[in-house]
């Protein structure tokens, strides 16, 4: 099965979002937390889009 670019983009956004959420929770900086949450949601949406279009 071919690798869809949406999977790569979604996975990277999700990974970086989770890292930023962790940094925001540990460091106590709100911009990292909110940016990480937005990136995680965006990455999850890309992964869901790739999965739904494959079916």
N, C-alpha and C positions, 0 to 999 in steps of 0.2 A: 504494500500500500504506500502511496506517495506521502511524503511529509508536507503538510499544509503549512504555509508561512504564518497563518493565524495561530497555530499551535506554538511556534517559536516565539512570536511576539507576546502572546498571552502568557506563556510560561515565564518569560523574562520579566514582564511587568508584575506578575504575581510574586515572583521570587524577590525582586527589588522592593516591592511593596511590603512584603513580610519583614524584610530586613529593616526597612525604615520604621515600621511599626515597633519592632523590637528596640531599635535605637531610641525612638520617641518614648517608649515606656521606661526604659532603663535610664536614659539621660534626662527625662522630664521635659523635653522640648516639644511643645505643642505643634510647631510647623512640620516636624518630621512625622509625628503621629498622623496628622491629617493628610499630608501628602502620601504617606504610606498606605493609608486606608483608601484613598482615591485610586492609587495605582493598583492595589489589590483588587478592588472592584472592577476596574477597567480590564485587568488581566483575566479575571474570572469571566467577564463578559465575552472576551475574545475566545477563551477556551470553550465556553458554552456555545458560542456561535459556530466554531469549527466543528464541534460535536453534532450540533443540530443539522448543519448543512451536509454532513457526511451521511446521515440516515436517509 
